[in-house]
Amino acid sequence: MFALFIRKSCISFYIFLVFLFSCNKNYPVFAIAYSNTLNTKNYLAYVAKINARQPVKIACEGTSLTYGQNQPGVLPGINGAGQQRALYQYPSALQITLQSEGINANVINRSFPGDRTIEGLTRWRDSTVADVCILEYGTNDAFNFGGYPSGSLTIPAFTDSLSKIVKRRLEQGAWVIITSPPDLNPPNLILDNYKAAILAVAKNYDLRVFDVEKSVVTGSSDYFDGVHLTALAYQKWGIDIAPLLNYPRIIYF
């Protein structure tokens, strides 16, 4: 009993030191990991590169929400898509935010409007390895806004293809973060089932979840249309997710 008390006290003191010293970006990043998972190992590798002031590559894979779609937009399409984009997209805002904090981050936008997980699984299979991979899927899997003949994915099919994407990136050495997409405007409860599946996959693979709805969306004014966000909301997404990657202080137990 006494030994357990001492261990808990040491852990609490260590957490305090992590918080105290890592608040200053001039100090090295501290990380302690008790969960021996592949994603934790990849996370620690990412932290080590930041400590060494090495460049890091962050890949953002997803749908038109990662793409930053607005119609009409102000920026041309990318990745072979013709849809226009907003002035800000969350990957570009994330890169600006991280670089302003001294992290040499190259954030790559690997997205395509209308993609479900099964399209993402094939579209980016030959893409280069990244230190971090942020995944954003679910909306098109639920509603098939891309108009694919096979229609919306069932929950089991969505879970299977999302798991395959996660496993591929983990085995390539990426620290994987997964996003829970924003609701439609007005909300459609069908999406909740896909969000639950995302949480289940995250738990299975020890992934950190970034909830766009809770972190970014404040009301209808954040939507450009019933699905896509405004430029300022996309920008806020990139800024709000940055703390997960900016001198990370995640401590796993």
BELTA-V165936 format. One record per run of one state. SS is the DSSP state (a for helix, b for strand, c for the rest). FROM is the first residue (numbers start at 1). LEN is the number of residues. Records with the same first field share a line. If there is no record, write none. Layout:
SS=FROM-LEN, FROM-LEN
//
This chain:
c=1-1, 23-10, 34-4, 52-4, 63-1, 68-1, 70-5, 76-9, 86-4, 101-4, 112-5, 124-8, 137-2, 144-11, 172-3, 181-9, 206-2, 216-4, 224-5, 230-1, 243-9, 253-1
a=2-21, 38-14, 64-4, 90-11, 117-7, 139-5, 155-17, 190-16, 212-4, 220-3, 231-12
b=33-1, 56-7, 69-1, 75-1, 85-1, 105-7, 132-5, 175-6, 208-4, 223-1, 229-1, 252-1
//
